[in-house]
Amino acid sequence: MKPTWMDTGVYPFEPRAFSLPMGRMSYVDEGEGDPLVMVHGNPSWSFEFRDLIKHFSATHRCIAPDHIGFGLSDKPPAWDYLPQHHAENLEKLLESLDLQNITLLFGDWGGPIGCSYAIRHPERVKAVVVTNTWLWSVEDDWYYRAFSGFVGGAVGRWMIHRFNVFARVVVWAVYGDKSKLTRQVHRHYLEPLSVPEERKGSWVFPRQIIGASDWLAELWVRRNRLQGKVRLLAWGMRDIAFREKELQRWRKHFPGARVVRYPNAGHFLAEEESEGLIEELEQVFRD
């Protein structure tokens, strides 16, 4: 059942359900054709990709899951919400759908989670589209250590639990053009986490920026499995989370990828530059 706060005019999709041991995963599955799989980060959900789904469902099978703890999925308080376990959930969902020729698009924590699937199943993935994310340990980077230590620490946990600060404040902070984060749009990121007891996932992710260093390092060691598949690096240049520095690391290791910079966009590229991203994806599909 769709919640009463949802604007079905902007998110007209009928959510589907996939059963996992810790709860029910909600996901969108619209259209037919080669699959376009979109993987979100924190504190996002499939709503972020609504414009892409509306456009590409005419030619592709568009699949966008909500991680456990986010969007319309269950939010079990006793689960650990570790990113490697989100990756296992995604793998179970995609394997149940038996997909081939996947184009994989992701950002934020969707990067490591989505890449984990591509690295484990390269034969099923045709193309990878990278937006504002990373795939390596950042434990030696003071920038990420400071953020992870504060937001993923005791103070951050209290602020997220008490005030929903990640969805309320951090989302606004990482937008490039703040005017695009309208009240209507922002409400769709606040409402899924409106209950304090359901915000654990939103806190665990920042803690795991450093906490998951070993897992991230293991993924990065196997990055060669993505060679020839990373086709597009689409980057919001006003993102304060993933900057030119991170983009250059992707470029260095995947020199065959086309690079497109969006000077006025921030962290949530599918939200802020959906029309431009659609054009670039059309090119990926033509290549």
C-alpha positions, 0 to 999 in steps of 0.5 A: 500500500502506498503511504498517504504522504506520497505524491503519486503524480510525481511517483506513479509506480506500483511498488513491488515486494521482495522478501528477505530474512530481515524484512520486506524490500520494496522495489520498482520494476517498470517497462520491458527490455534490457534492464537499467538498475538504479542503486541509491545511497543515504538517505535516498530511495527509488524516488530519486530516480523517478524521472529516469524511470518515467523516461526509460521504461518505454524502452528498458526494464527499469529496476530501482530497489529501496534498501532495507531501512529506506524508502518504502522498505521495512526498517527492522530495528535489530538489523545491522545495516552494514553496507556489505549486507545491503550488497547481499540483499541487492544481489539476492534481489537481482539474482531472483530477477535473473537479469542479463545485459544490465546497465547499472547506475548508482551514486553515494553508497549505491556505488560500493553496493552496486559495484559489489554486484558487478564485481561478483557477476560481471557476465550479467553487467553490460555497462556501469554509470558512475555518479558522485561516489567512491569504491576504495578505503578512505581511512587515510583521508582526514576529510572522510574520517572527520565526517564519519567520526562525527555523524557516525558517532554518538552525537550524530546518532543522537541528532539523526535519531532525534531530529532526522538530521541526515534527511533534513540537513545533510540532503540540503547541504549537498545539493548544488542548486538549493532551489531545486530541493522544493518542499514537495521533493524534500518531503519525500526524503523526510517522510520515509524516516519520520519515525525516530526508531526507523532511522538506524540505517541513516546513521550506520551508513556514515559510521561505515565510511570508515567502519567498512574500510576492509570491505571497500579495500577488497572491492577496490582490489577487484576493480579490474572486473569493471574494466570495459564496463564503466562507460560514463562518469557523470559528476555534480561539481558542487557536491561537498561529499565527492569532489574533483579529487574522487572523480580524478581517481575514477578517471585514472583507473577507468580511462575509457569512460566518458566524463561529463561534469555538471557545474551547478549540480551537487550530490544527487545528480538524478534529482538535480540534472535528470534531463542531462543525465537522461541524454547521457544515458541515451548515448550509453545505450547507443554505444 
